[in-house]
């Protein structure tokens, strides 16, 4: 135990310089990019899971087990986390044991020993949000990569990870007794304006066959939280104008696929990594809903130059819903 704490402390000291350097970077800057190689045949496969970090409870461990099985079957290249990575209130710091108890010690399958690309959720902001962004965690578990907003370039697809929590005005005006870590966001209005400008510029410049945007909050949902009005107002027009194919999110603890009424965009919710909300479904706003499941599970995506396959699985690894599209058909559907 003493040696473990010592190693963690050394990781913390070693990461201080990097953390300070990151802190000096302006909020308004070109989104950081990471290169992700594809398979030799040009295809790409990955899993998507959200709202998971509960030290294995609420079937988190069972979902992780099935993720490992499906991950091996698909030979996945990486994993996407849609946020709310650690419950109930994020991490307390870089050395919080919850990081290993809810991540390292849970997702142990060989197929899951790949890069994890993660965004922050609202529950993550209730703790030390900066801790999840710290390179110190990458020293503890090399798989972990979480930034506020960034881009993963995988040749045939570009994935744009966005920090959606600051968009939601109620977190600032009515926090319901929760304390949010807004240290990296001095002005909500400026932060959002700069992020929208950066993502719009990056989407316009993208030449990828497929464009995917990942955020914690749903644009469209028929579950507990429903649609996020701020994302509909500010982000959705940009996605429609720049031929985005998929918007992937968590936040609502369920699995969903909803089609946009005005573009080919598919809204894909994968927020069922642990605690789910049985029976929590809205009776209104059900237009264009192709699939909804109020239990635990996760999602997979497989992409080639011409085709996409999205599959939703339950806690037992059973296939619940499959959606296939060709690139040409997808963009001529609307």
Backbone bond lengths (Angstrom), bond angles and torsions (degrees), N, CA, C in turn:
res aa  C-N    CA-C-N  psi(-1)  N-CA   C-N-CA  omega(-1)  CA-C   N-CA-C  phi
1 X - - - 1.472 - - 1.520 110.26 -
2 X 1.401 115.97 -44.04 1.457 119.03 -179.41 1.511 112.02 -63.11
3 X 1.366 115.78 -40.63 1.454 119.47 179.54 1.506 111.81 -65.45
4 X 1.345 115.78 -36.75 1.469 120.09 179.01 1.514 110.68 -63.41
5 X 1.334 115.91 -45.28 1.467 119.95 178.96 1.517 111.04 -63.44
6 X 1.331 115.62 -37.46 1.466 119.65 178.73 1.520 110.86 -63.80
7 X 1.337 116.21 -44.30 1.464 120.07 179.01 1.512 111.47 -61.98
8 X 1.338 116.26 -40.10 1.459 119.92 178.68 1.521 110.60 -64.71
9 X 1.344 115.23 -41.70 1.464 119.00 179.96 1.518 110.74 -62.93
10 X 1.342 116.73 -40.48 1.468 120.17 178.11 1.527 110.59 -63.63
11 X 1.342 116.03 -38.67 1.464 119.64 177.69 1.510 110.43 -62.92
12 X 1.341 115.91 -39.19 1.465 120.43 179.46 1.516 110.52 -63.25
13 X 1.355 116.33 -46.99 1.471 119.69 -179.94 1.518 110.54 -63.48
14 X 1.342 115.89 -41.77 1.454 119.48 -178.78 1.502 113.30 -64.54
15 X 1.344 115.82 -26.35 1.455 119.03 -178.02 1.510 114.58 -91.43
16 X 1.345 117.38 -5.51 1.466 120.10 -175.29 1.515 112.05 -59.92
17 X 1.330 116.55 -45.29 1.465 119.97 -177.48 1.518 110.59 -61.35
18 X 1.346 115.28 -43.91 1.462 119.60 -179.91 1.519 110.67 -64.30
19 X 1.350 116.52 -43.09 1.457 120.65 -180.00 1.515 110.56 -60.58
20 X 1.326 116.64 -44.22 1.458 120.15 179.53 1.521 110.90 -63.22
21 X 1.334 116.00 -38.44 1.463 119.27 179.43 1.515 111.16 -64.95
22 X 1.343 115.86 -40.85 1.458 119.35 178.70 1.517 110.88 -65.17
23 X 1.338 115.96 -35.10 1.457 119.68 -178.14 1.516 111.93 -66.48
24 X 1.323 116.65 -22.37 1.454 120.59 -178.22 1.525 112.75 -83.78
25 X 1.349 115.85 -11.09 1.460 119.57 -178.63 1.522 109.69 -73.59
26 X 1.310 117.55 134.46 1.461 121.41 179.00 1.518 110.41 -64.70
27 X 1.343 116.28 146.68 1.464 120.77 176.92 1.523 110.24 -60.75
28 X 1.303 116.37 -36.70 1.465 120.43 -178.98 1.517 109.26 -94.09
29 X 1.299 115.67 96.79 1.462 121.86 179.06 1.515 107.10 -153.21
30 X 1.312 115.93 162.25 1.459 119.61 178.56 1.521 109.42 -57.96
31 X 1.315 116.82 136.30 1.451 120.57 -177.93 1.528 110.91 -60.72
32 X 1.323 116.22 135.65 1.457 120.88 -179.89 1.522 110.16 -66.58
33 X 1.323 116.13 140.91 1.458 121.49 -176.76 1.527 110.94 -115.23
34 X 1.333 114.82 145.26 1.454 122.43 176.18 1.523 108.13 -128.31
35 X 1.309 116.11 136.50 1.460 121.57 -179.02 1.526 109.97 -92.26
36 X 1.322 115.98 129.87 1.451 122.35 179.83 1.533 108.84 -124.12
37 X 1.329 118.10 111.56 1.469 119.69 -179.01 1.520 112.25 -68.47
38 X 1.324 115.81 151.44 1.460 121.76 175.46 1.519 109.39 -96.17
39 X 1.321 116.49 176.19 1.457 120.68 177.42 1.532 110.11 -72.13
40 X 1.323 117.76 163.53 1.472 120.55 178.88 1.525 113.69 -55.72
41 X 1.350 117.41 -28.95 1.470 119.07 179.60 1.527 112.35 -85.46
42 X 1.333 117.33 3.24 1.456 121.49 177.15 1.512 114.80 88.18
43 X 1.331 117.78 0.72 1.461 121.00 -179.33 1.526 111.13 -91.30
44 X 1.325 114.82 170.77 1.462 121.31 -178.38 1.520 108.30 -146.63
45 X 1.336 117.33 135.31 1.459 121.75 178.39 1.518 109.47 -133.63
46 X 1.331 116.86 140.32 1.461 119.84 177.18 1.520 110.39 -154.90
47 X 1.322 115.47 162.27 1.456 122.83 176.86 1.520 109.38 -106.25
48 X 1.339 115.47 153.72 1.464 121.76 178.74 1.524 107.99 -130.56
49 X 1.343 115.92 125.62 1.455 120.96 179.81 1.525 108.38 -141.88
50 X 1.320 116.80 148.34 1.450 119.60 179.98 1.513 112.24 -145.30
51 X 1.332 116.12 161.76 1.465 122.87 172.60 1.527 110.93 57.02
52 X 1.339 115.66 59.76 1.450 119.52 -166.42 1.528 117.09 -119.68
53 X 1.324 120.51 -30.45 1.459 122.03 -162.16 1.516 116.91 -72.30
54 X 1.338 117.75 86.63 1.467 121.51 -177.64 1.527 112.03 -131.64
55 X 1.307 116.74 34.29 1.473 122.55 177.48 1.528 112.06 55.37
56 X 1.321 116.15 31.51 1.462 121.43 177.71 1.506 114.62 92.28
57 X 1.332 117.73 -11.01 1.461 120.89 -177.55 1.524 112.33 -73.93
58 X 1.332 115.86 171.64 1.467 122.89 -179.70 1.530 111.29 52.90
59 X 1.337 114.86 40.30 1.471 122.29 177.39 1.523 113.93 66.69
60 X 1.332 118.15 16.62 1.465 119.28 175.45 1.530 110.78 -57.86
61 X 1.334 116.15 -42.83 1.469 119.66 -178.82 1.525 111.32 -65.09
62 X 1.338 116.54 -37.23 1.462 119.82 179.45 1.524 111.22 -68.17
63 X 1.330 116.64 -40.94 1.471 120.03 175.69 1.522 109.77 -61.45
64 X 1.334 116.30 -43.43 1.466 120.98 179.65 1.525 111.31 -60.38
65 X 1.341 116.42 -39.76 1.461 120.71 178.87 1.523 111.15 -60.37
66 X 1.333 116.20 -45.15 1.460 119.97 -179.67 1.526 111.65 -71.78
67 X 1.318 116.67 -33.01 1.467 119.25 173.90 1.523 110.34 -59.59
68 X 1.318 116.38 -40.90 1.459 119.89 177.99 1.515 112.28 -62.89
69 X 1.319 116.18 -40.77 1.474 120.89 -179.94 1.520 111.36 -66.40
70 X 1.340 116.77 -47.83 1.464 120.69 -179.90 1.526 110.14 -69.36
71 X 1.326 115.87 -36.68 1.463 119.67 178.62 1.515 112.20 -59.69
72 X 1.340 116.04 -38.78 1.463 120.32 177.87 1.523 110.54 -68.96
73 X 1.318 116.31 -42.54 1.459 121.05 -179.43 1.518 111.73 -60.73
74 X 1.339 116.61 -40.63 1.462 121.20 -177.75 1.526 112.63 -89.28
75 X 1.330 116.48 -7.40 1.469 120.74 -175.02 1.539 109.75 51.88
76 X 1.320 115.66 58.11 1.471 120.71 -173.00 1.519 111.77 -63.71
77 X 1.324 114.48 153.65 1.453 121.58 179.90 1.526 112.36 -96.57
78 X 1.328 117.74 -26.41 1.459 121.85 179.40 1.523 109.28 -167.48
79 X 1.336 116.16 177.87 1.465 122.80 177.42 1.526 108.51 -126.87
80 X 1.318 116.89 140.34 1.464 123.00 175.36 1.526 108.35 -108.19
81 X 1.329 116.44 129.76 1.460 121.28 172.71 1.520 108.30 -108.26
82 X 1.340 116.16 128.21 1.461 121.06 -176.49 1.532 113.16 -91.54
83 X 1.324 117.82 14.81 1.458 120.98 171.85 1.511 115.07 100.59
84 X 1.353 114.90 178.76 1.466 122.93 -164.18 1.513 107.22 53.06
85 X 1.328 113.14 61.73 1.462 121.80 -174.26 1.524 112.95 -78.44
86 X 1.344 116.74 -27.93 1.462 120.38 -177.06 1.531 109.89 -140.61
87 X 1.337 114.50 120.84 1.477 120.89 -178.95 1.523 110.24 -100.29
88 X 1.369 114.97 158.70 1.462 126.18 -5.66 1.523 111.02 -86.59
89 X 1.308 115.98 -21.57 1.460 120.19 -171.80 1.527 112.67 -128.53
90 X 1.315 116.53 53.53 1.455 121.54 175.66 1.517 112.53 59.68
91 X 1.328 115.52 -152.32 1.466 122.40 176.72 1.522 110.23 -101.35
92 X 1.315 115.94 154.20 1.466 120.18 176.17 1.516 111.74 -86.84
93 X 1.334 117.27 -15.72 1.459 122.29 179.72 1.512 109.84 171.26
94 X 1.336 116.36 -178.32 1.467 120.07 -177.67 1.527 113.20 -63.40
95 X 1.335 116.85 -27.16 1.459 120.24 -176.53 1.519 112.85 -100.84
96 X 1.318 117.71 14.60 1.462 121.70 177.65 1.528 109.04 -62.25
97 X 1.349 118.61 122.04 1.475 119.95 -179.54 1.525 113.71 -62.03
98 X 1.335 117.19 -15.38 1.473 119.78 179.09 1.522 111.43 -61.42
99 X 1.322 117.66 -26.25 1.467 119.98 179.16 1.520 110.54 -59.53
100 X 1.332 116.17 -49.84 1.456 119.35 179.97 1.529 112.19 -77.16
101 X 1.330 116.76 -35.23 1.453 120.52 -178.41 1.527 112.93 -68.64
102 X 1.344 116.48 -29.34 1.468 120.18 -178.38 1.524 113.46 -104.65
103 X 1.326 117.19 -13.22 1.469 120.24 -177.72 1.527 111.35 -122.65
104 X 1.312 117.58 -71.58 1.463 121.70 -173.83 1.525 112.71 -56.31
105 X 1.330 116.66 -44.44 1.464 120.88 -174.84 1.529 113.69 -84.42
106 X 1.313 116.83 -3.56 1.472 120.79 -178.58 1.528 111.50 -103.77
107 X 1.315 116.30 -47.20 1.469 120.42 -175.75 1.525 109.05 -94.44
108 X 1.330 114.73 71.44 1.464 121.67 -170.26 1.525 114.13 -97.18
109 X 1.316 118.31 -9.84 1.472 120.77 -177.52 1.527 110.53 -59.48
110 X 1.307 115.41 146.78 1.466 121.07 -179.34 1.518 111.63 -57.50
111 X 1.330 116.95 -39.28 1.470 120.33 -177.54 1.520 112.79 -68.41
112 X 1.340 117.54 -18.41 1.468 121.55 -179.44 1.521 112.65 -94.53
113 X 1.335 115.94 3.92 1.466 119.83 176.47 1.531 108.99 -84.42
114 X 1.300 113.99 57.90 1.461 123.50 179.45 1.526 108.12 -127.51
115 X 1.313 116.30 173.76 1.464 119.70 178.09 1.530 110.60 -62.28
116 X 1.328 116.79 134.64 1.458 123.17 172.12 1.521 108.05 -108.11
117 X 1.329 116.42 121.11 1.462 121.95 177.03 1.527 107.52 -102.11
118 X 1.320 116.92 122.04 1.458 120.56 -170.77 1.521 112.71 -129.53
119 X 1.333 115.57 148.81 1.457 121.94 170.80 1.525 108.48 -115.74
120 X 1.321 116.07 164.22 1.458 121.22 177.44 1.526 110.55 -85.03
121 X 1.341 115.78 145.17 1.456 121.47 171.93 1.517 109.98 -110.18
122 X 1.309 117.33 177.21 1.463 120.29 -178.25 1.527 112.27 -63.45
123 X 1.346 117.62 -35.00 1.466 119.45 177.04 1.527 111.06 -67.53
124 X 1.318 117.92 -31.81 1.461 121.09 177.32 1.524 111.01 -66.17
125 X 1.324 116.46 -34.23 1.459 121.30 178.31 1.535 112.20 -72.05
126 X 1.319 117.68 -13.33 1.465 120.18 178.58 1.524 111.81 -82.25
127 X 1.300 116.95 -6.69 1.456 121.77 175.07 1.519 109.35 -114.05
128 X 1.321 115.86 -148.13 1.461 121.93 176.16 1.531 107.49 -85.79
129 X 1.326 115.62 91.12 1.470 119.85 -177.44 1.520 111.14 -62.91
130 X 1.315 116.86 -35.28 1.460 120.25 -179.04 1.531 111.22 -62.51
131 X 1.333 116.96 -29.50 1.465 119.96 -178.54 1.514 111.54 -61.29
132 X 1.334 117.00 -41.83 1.464 119.76 -178.90 1.522 112.47 -67.64
133 X 1.330 116.62 -22.84 1.456 121.14 179.59 1.525 111.96 -86.66
134 X 1.302 116.41 -11.04 1.460 121.59 -171.87 1.525 112.93 -72.89
135 X 1.328 117.45 139.49 1.475 120.84 174.52 1.521 112.23 -66.48
136 X 1.324 117.50 -12.81 1.464 120.42 176.41 1.531 110.36 -58.52
137 X 1.331 116.74 -40.14 1.465 119.51 -179.96 1.521 110.84 -66.08
138 X 1.307 117.16 -30.64 1.467 119.82 178.60 1.520 111.18 -69.88
139 X 1.327 116.13 -24.49 1.460 119.64 175.82 1.526 110.62 -76.06
140 X 1.330 116.62 -31.66 1.460 121.29 178.05 1.525 110.26 -75.08
141 X 1.346 116.95 -41.99 1.470 122.35 177.40 1.526 107.45 -143.12
142 X 1.320 116.42 109.18 1.465 122.40 -172.46 1.525 113.27 -60.38
143 X 1.338 117.53 -21.13 1.472 120.26 -176.33 1.521 112.52 -69.08
144 X 1.315 117.50 -25.05 1.459 122.50 -168.56 1.527 112.20 -76.83
145 X 1.328 116.48 125.70 1.462 121.67 171.69 1.520 107.69 -142.32
146 X 1.333 115.37 112.44 1.453 121.24 -179.95 1.519 108.45 -135.33
147 X 1.323 115.33 121.87 1.461 121.49 175.15 1.526 106.95 -131.16
148 X 1.327 116.09 167.92 1.463 118.01 -179.92 1.527 110.01 -64.37
149 X 1.316 117.50 -53.34 1.473 122.50 177.97 1.523 107.93 -146.65
150 X 1.330 116.31 140.89 1.461 120.11 -177.72 1.520 108.91 -166.30
151 X 1.326 116.48 176.18 1.464 122.31 -178.05 1.524 109.36 -127.72
152 X 1.326 115.70 136.65 1.460 121.64 171.31 1.524 107.40 -110.49
153 X 1.317 115.77 119.61 1.458 122.05 179.89 1.522 108.96 -101.84
154 X 1.329 116.03 112.86 1.461 121.21 -179.35 1.527 110.74 -119.28
155 X 1.315 116.70 41.61 1.457 124.55 176.08 1.525 112.42 66.53
156 X 1.336 117.89 -77.71 1.465 118.31 -177.18 1.517 112.05 -79.12
157 X 1.344 118.06 -14.25 1.459 121.51 179.86 1.521 109.96 -138.51
158 X 1.321 115.60 141.93 1.455 120.67 168.15 1.515 107.41 -115.08
159 X 1.340 115.44 134.01 1.458 121.38 -179.07 1.526 107.92 -115.28
160 X 1.320 115.67 123.52 1.453 122.71 -175.83 1.531 108.53 -106.17
161 X 1.316 116.27 109.19 1.457 122.25 -178.24 1.529 108.83 -92.85
162 X 1.341 116.48 124.58 1.461 121.06 -173.86 1.526 112.16 -122.07
163 X 1.301 114.98 143.05 1.459 123.61 177.46 1.525 108.30 -85.76
164 X 1.333 117.06 98.55 1.467 119.74 -172.43 1.525 114.29 -92.83
165 X 1.319 118.81 -16.47 1.467 120.41 -176.68 1.528 113.08 -56.70
166 X 1.339 119.50 -43.53 1.467 119.05 179.62 1.531 114.37 -64.18
167 X 1.316 118.62 -15.86 1.462 120.81 177.82 1.531 111.32 -68.08
168 X 1.334 116.54 -30.19 1.465 121.08 -172.06 1.528 109.35 -80.91
169 X 1.310 115.98 107.26 1.463 121.89 -173.08 1.514 112.99 -62.84
170 X 1.321 117.98 -34.09 1.464 121.17 -175.98 1.524 113.04 -62.20
171 X 1.332 117.73 -25.87 1.462 119.45 177.46 1.531 111.37 -65.13
172 X 1.315 115.95 -24.81 1.462 121.06 179.81 1.529 111.52 -92.30
173 X 1.325 116.71 -33.41 1.467 120.27 -173.02 1.530 113.66 -97.99
174 X 1.341 116.73 -25.24 1.460 120.60 -179.05 1.516 108.57 -147.16
175 X 1.316 116.23 81.81 1.465 121.50 -172.70 1.521 112.98 -79.61
176 X 1.331 118.21 -0.75 1.471 123.59 175.93 1.530 112.09 53.27
177 X 1.326 115.82 38.19 1.455 120.71 176.77 1.512 115.01 85.99
178 X 1.330 118.06 -2.38 1.462 121.28 179.52 1.525 110.39 -90.51
179 X 1.323 115.17 149.56 1.461 120.91 175.50 1.520 109.10 -104.54
180 X 1.327 115.71 122.36 1.460 120.65 -179.38 1.523 110.56 -103.47
181 X 1.323 115.04 142.14 1.464 121.53 -178.82 1.528 109.09 -90.07
182 X 1.332 115.94 90.28 1.461 121.13 -177.93 1.525 111.95 -97.03
183 X 1.321 119.15 22.25 1.466 120.67 -175.48 1.526 113.12 -57.46
184 X 1.320 117.38 -33.16 1.465 119.76 -178.32 1.511 113.60 -88.15
185 X 1.337 116.82 4.14 1.465 120.68 -175.88 1.527 108.63 -131.18
186 X 1.321 115.56 89.67 1.465 119.87 -175.99 1.526 111.63 -72.72
187 X 1.317 116.62 -36.60 1.459 122.05 178.19 1.524 108.39 -134.33
188 X 1.336 116.70 115.76 1.463 120.07 -178.63 1.517 110.59 -58.67
189 X 1.316 117.63 -46.00 1.465 121.61 -176.72 1.531 111.18 -61.32
190 X 1.318 116.42 -45.72 1.469 120.30 -179.95 1.518 111.20 -67.00
191 X 1.324 116.20 -41.25 1.459 121.21 -179.65 1.525 111.03 -59.45
192 X 1.331 116.25 -47.98 1.465 121.03 -179.26 1.526 110.94 -65.51
193 X 1.328 116.86 -44.19 1.469 120.56 -178.97 1.521 110.71 -60.30
194 X 1.318 116.82 -43.37 1.466 120.40 -179.34 1.525 111.41 -68.10
195 X 1.328 116.14 -40.11 1.466 119.04 179.71 1.521 111.03 -65.32
196 X 1.319 116.96 -43.27 1.467 120.12 178.41 1.523 111.32 -62.15
197 X 1.325 116.12 -39.73 1.463 119.91 178.22 1.521 110.72 -63.84
198 X 1.326 116.59 -42.96 1.463 120.79 -179.01 1.527 112.16 -66.22
199 X 1.325 116.04 -43.81 1.469 117.94 -177.58 1.519 111.14 -71.25
200 X 1.325 117.54 -36.20 1.458 119.89 177.09 1.526 110.85 -63.35
201 X 1.316 116.68 -43.18 1.458 121.23 178.42 1.524 111.00 -62.72
202 X 1.328 117.06 -43.25 1.461 121.31 -179.00 1.525 111.41 -67.32
203 X 1.330 117.08 -40.33 1.465 120.40 178.91 1.525 111.33 -65.65
204 X 1.323 116.86 -41.42 1.463 120.65 178.71 1.523 111.30 -62.49
205 X 1.321 116.62 -36.51 1.463 121.04 -176.97 1.525 112.94 -81.01
206 X 1.320 116.85 -14.47 1.459 120.18 -174.92 1.525 111.71 -70.50
207 X 1.329 115.13 135.81 1.468 121.83 176.07 1.529 110.90 -113.29
208 X 1.335 116.53 11.60 1.466 121.36 -178.08 1.527 111.17 -65.08
209 X 1.319 116.00 149.16 1.466 120.93 177.53 1.521 111.17 -63.08
210 X 1.329 115.82 -38.21 1.456 121.74 -178.73 1.521 109.11 -124.19
211 X 1.327 116.01 141.77 1.462 121.37 176.54 1.527 108.48 -123.84
212 X 1.316 114.78 125.78 1.457 121.55 -179.30 1.519 109.13 -124.55
213 X 1.325 116.68 135.73 1.461 121.56 174.43 1.521 107.92 -116.12
214 X 1.328 115.94 134.19 1.464 122.49 -179.23 1.524 109.02 -119.46
215 X 1.311 116.91 130.32 1.456 122.35 173.83 1.516 108.90 -145.90
216 X 1.313 117.12 164.73 1.461 118.57 179.56 1.528 111.39 -74.16
217 X 1.317 117.42 -45.83 1.461 121.42 -173.45 1.530 111.70 -84.24
218 X 1.316 115.26 146.10 1.457 120.98 179.42 1.525 110.76 -75.99
219 X 1.318 115.57 143.63 1.463 119.73 165.68 1.526 107.89 -81.17
220 X 1.334 115.83 -48.76 1.468 121.52 176.18 1.523 109.87 -123.74
221 X 1.343 115.89 131.86 1.460 121.26 177.86 1.516 109.31 -158.01
222 X 1.330 115.82 145.49 1.463 119.75 175.32 1.527 110.81 -110.90
223 X 1.335 116.58 14.01 1.447 120.48 178.25 1.528 110.77 -97.23
224 X 1.312 117.38 -160.05 1.465 124.92 -167.81 1.530 114.38 -47.88
225 X 1.327 117.31 -54.30 1.461 120.91 -175.47 1.520 113.08 -80.22
226 X 1.308 116.89 -26.17 1.456 120.59 -179.29 1.517 113.25 70.20
227 X 1.328 115.48 -162.78 1.465 121.00 179.49 1.528 110.81 -64.37
228 X 1.322 115.91 149.50 1.462 120.97 174.19 1.520 107.37 -100.21
229 X 1.323 117.01 105.11 1.468 121.20 -171.31 1.523 112.55 -61.56
230 X 1.328 117.35 -34.51 1.462 119.48 -179.28 1.533 111.38 -67.15
231 X 1.322 116.95 -35.98 1.467 119.88 177.94 1.521 111.10 -72.23
232 X 1.324 116.75 -36.24 1.466 120.12 175.64 1.525 110.38 -62.95
233 X 1.307 116.43 -39.72 1.461 120.76 -177.23 1.526 113.25 -74.01
234 X 1.327 116.67 -44.15 1.464 119.54 -170.51 1.533 114.47 -103.82
235 X 1.328 117.88 -38.42 1.465 120.17 -173.46 1.518 113.10 -93.14
236 X 1.318 117.75 -43.32 1.459 120.47 -174.33 1.528 113.79 -55.72
237 X 1.334 120.49 -42.85 1.478 119.16 178.06 1.528 113.11 -57.78
238 X 1.325 116.56 -34.64 1.464 120.61 179.08 1.524 110.03 -69.77
239 X 1.319 117.27 -40.80 1.466 120.81 179.24 1.524 110.77 -64.55
240 X 1.329 116.53 -43.17 1.465 120.26 179.32 1.522 111.72 -63.82
241 X 1.313 116.99 -39.88 1.468 121.11 -175.91 1.519 112.93 -73.38
242 X 1.332 117.12 -15.40 1.465 120.10 -174.08 1.524 113.36 -121.13
243 X 1.330 115.90 26.88 1.470 122.10 170.54 1.526 114.21 55.53
244 X 1.317 116.02 41.96 1.462 119.79 174.42 1.521 108.87 -72.36
245 X 1.326 115.88 138.43 1.456 121.23 -177.06 1.518 112.97 -90.42
246 X 1.349 116.40 -45.51 1.454 120.94 -175.42 1.525 110.88 -134.84
247 X 1.318 115.43 140.07 1.456 121.00 167.21 1.521 106.79 -115.63
248 X 1.343 116.63 118.35 1.456 122.47 -176.01 1.521 109.45 -110.35
249 X 1.330 116.64 136.01 1.462 120.54 -175.89 1.518 111.43 -150.11
250 X 1.325 115.40 173.64 1.450 123.32 172.24 1.522 108.51 -121.44
251 X 1.346 116.72 -123.95 1.462 125.88 175.09 1.523 112.21 75.46
252 X 1.314 118.85 -61.37 1.454 120.01 171.98 1.526 108.51 -81.70
253 X 1.343 116.07 131.65 1.454 121.42 -171.72 1.526 110.67 -84.48
254 X 1.309 114.54 71.49 1.460 121.34 -175.86 1.518 108.46 -161.26
255 X 1.328 115.86 -174.52 1.460 123.22 174.01 1.520 107.75 -123.65
256 X 1.338 117.10 134.86 1.465 120.86 -177.42 1.522 111.21 -148.65
257 X 1.336 114.56 151.37 1.473 121.03 164.37 1.519 107.72 -134.25
258 X 1.326 115.62 121.51 1.456 122.18 -179.26 1.529 108.09 -129.74
259 X 1.320 117.13 134.63 1.462 121.69 179.06 1.525 110.45 -90.97
260 X 1.323 115.56 141.57 1.457 119.81 174.82 1.522 109.03 -74.13
261 X 1.319 116.44 140.64 1.468 120.87 -177.77 1.519 112.40 -77.63
262 X 1.334 118.32 -17.61 1.460 121.06 -172.97 1.525 114.14 -119.97
263 X 1.322 117.44 5.57 1.464 120.37 179.97 1.528 108.36 -159.93
264 X 1.337 117.79 173.85 1.475 119.50 177.69 1.524 114.22 -77.70
265 X 1.314 119.10 2.13 1.459 121.95 -176.06 1.527 111.07 -58.75
266 X 1.324 115.62 134.33 1.457 122.41 171.35 1.528 107.78 -106.37
267 X 1.347 116.20 127.24 1.459 121.69 176.75 1.525 107.85 -94.24
268 X 1.323 116.35 115.47 1.459 122.65 -172.02 1.528 109.52 -117.63
269 X 1.323 116.81 113.71 1.458 121.48 178.92 1.525 110.01 -99.66
270 X 1.332 115.92 125.23 1.462 122.26 172.67 1.526 107.20 -132.47
271 X 1.327 114.90 84.51 1.460 120.90 -177.43 1.520 111.51 -126.68
272 X 1.318 116.54 31.45 1.465 121.96 -171.71 1.524 112.42 -114.79
273 X 1.342 116.62 34.46 1.460 120.41 -175.05 1.513 115.01 -72.90
274 X 1.329 117.66 -14.69 1.468 120.71 174.63 1.531 109.12 -151.14
275 X 1.319 117.88 -102.41 1.461 121.50 -175.56 1.526 111.08 -67.19
276 X 1.332 116.89 125.00 1.464 121.82 179.43 1.520 109.92 -111.64
277 X 1.327 115.75 164.73 1.467 121.99 -177.16 1.525 109.47 -115.55
278 X 1.305 116.50 88.49 1.454 121.67 -178.58 1.535 110.98 -64.54
279 X 1.317 115.79 131.04 1.456 121.32 174.88 1.507 115.38 75.97
280 X 1.325 117.33 4.29 1.472 120.05 -177.88 1.524 108.70 -91.21
281 X 1.316 115.55 85.43 1.462 121.50 -177.23 1.519 109.05 -137.24
282 X 1.311 116.12 137.24 1.457 121.18 -178.65 1.527 110.33 -79.75
283 X 1.313 115.45 141.21 1.460 120.50 -178.53 1.528 112.16 -79.92
284 X 1.329 116.33 -18.58 1.461 120.81 -179.88 1.521 110.67 -107.43
285 X 1.314 116.28 172.44 1.463 122.63 173.91 1.527 112.53 62.62
286 X 1.334 116.49 37.65 1.463 119.85 -177.48 1.528 113.51 -95.47
287 X 1.318 116.95 9.89 1.451 119.97 -179.84 1.510 113.48 -62.27
288 X 1.329 116.94 138.67 1.468 124.69 175.96 1.524 113.61 65.68
289 X 1.328 117.28 20.84 1.463 120.44 176.67 1.526 108.91 -85.40
290 X 1.319 116.03 118.60 1.468 120.85 -178.56 1.524 112.40 -97.04
291 X 1.345 116.72 -24.91 1.462 120.44 -176.76 1.515 109.54 -158.00
292 X 1.336 115.88 138.34 1.459 121.43 174.26 1.519 108.53 -147.98
293 X 1.334 116.66 135.60 1.462 121.94 177.59 1.517 108.48 -142.20
294 X 1.328 116.99 127.63 1.458 121.65 -173.80 1.530 112.98 -101.97
295 X 1.337 116.01 31.69 1.466 120.73 176.42 1.514 110.84 -121.07
296 X 1.323 115.37 -174.10 1.468 120.05 -178.86 1.522 111.22 -81.36
297 X 1.330 114.92 153.02 1.452 120.04 179.30 1.510 112.42 164.73
298 X 1.339 115.70 -160.62 1.462 121.54 -175.55 1.518 109.08 -159.50
299 X 1.307 116.78 -176.62 1.464 121.69 -174.52 1.525 110.03 -136.74
300 X 1.310 115.97 151.32 1.464 120.59 172.48 1.522 109.88 -124.03
301 X 1.321 115.54 155.38 1.464 121.62 175.66 1.524 108.34 -136.00
302 X 1.328 115.33 135.22 1.462 121.25 173.70 1.518 107.85 -128.88
303 X 1.327 116.25 128.14 1.458 121.89 -176.26 1.518 111.01 -126.65
304 X 1.329 115.03 140.84 1.461 122.15 168.59 1.522 107.00 -126.04
305 X 1.304 117.00 -177.38 1.465 120.24 178.75 1.525 111.75 -59.93
306 X 1.327 116.54 -28.16 1.461 119.20 -172.84 1.520 115.11 -118.75
307 X 1.341 117.86 -17.43 1.461 119.72 -171.84 1.529 112.47 -135.38
308 X 1.333 114.49 154.22 1.465 122.13 174.84 1.523 109.05 -131.90
309 X 1.325 115.54 142.39 1.458 121.13 174.16 1.516 109.03 -132.99
310 X 1.329 115.80 123.24 1.456 122.97 178.03 1.523 107.53 -113.23
311 X 1.335 116.70 129.15 1.453 121.02 -178.58 1.530 109.51 -131.10
312 X 1.343 116.08 134.83 1.460 122.28 176.03 1.529 109.06 -107.49
313 X 1.343 116.47 138.34 1.460 122.67 -178.20 1.526 110.15 -125.34
314 X 1.341 116.27 151.08 1.455 118.90 175.71 1.531 110.11 -92.81
315 X 1.315 116.70 -172.71 1.461 122.79 -174.94 1.524 112.34 -65.80
316 X 1.321 117.46 -17.27 1.457 121.75 178.06 1.528 112.46 -99.40
317 X 1.318 116.73 3.71 1.453 120.85 179.66 1.517 113.51 83.58
318 X 1.326 116.81 7.45 1.462 121.13 178.62 1.530 109.79 -74.53
319 X 1.329 116.00 137.31 1.454 120.69 177.71 1.530 109.33 -72.96
320 X 1.332 115.66 122.99 1.465 121.63 -179.83 1.519 112.93 -97.76
321 X 1.327 115.61 -35.02 1.466 119.65 -174.14 1.524 108.74 -160.86
322 X 1.318 116.03 135.92 1.465 122.56 177.61 1.516 109.13 -127.10
323 X 1.315 115.43 136.45 1.469 120.63 177.66 1.520 108.34 -131.26
324 X 1.317 115.89 125.43 1.461 122.10 179.68 1.525 109.67 -118.12
325 X 1.313 116.02 143.40 1.463 120.98 177.41 1.513 110.16 -151.06
326 X 1.318 115.01 143.41 1.456 118.68 170.68 1.510 107.54 -91.84
327 X 1.303 115.30 153.77 1.473 119.39 -179.00 1.522 111.50 -57.82
328 X 1.334 117.02 -43.26 1.462 121.03 -176.88 1.529 110.72 -68.59
329 X 1.352 116.89 -45.24 1.464 120.34 -179.15 1.514 111.12 -65.89
330 X 1.340 115.63 -38.63 1.462 119.98 -177.31 1.519 110.96 -60.95
331 X 1.331 117.57 -40.38 1.452 120.36 -176.13 1.515 113.83 -91.71
332 X 1.328 116.74 2.05 1.458 118.76 173.19 1.528 110.54 -112.96
333 X 1.352 115.43 7.68 1.462 120.20 -176.14 1.497 112.86 -73.87
334 X 1.340 117.16 -28.73 1.463 120.05 -177.89 1.518 110.30 -104.56
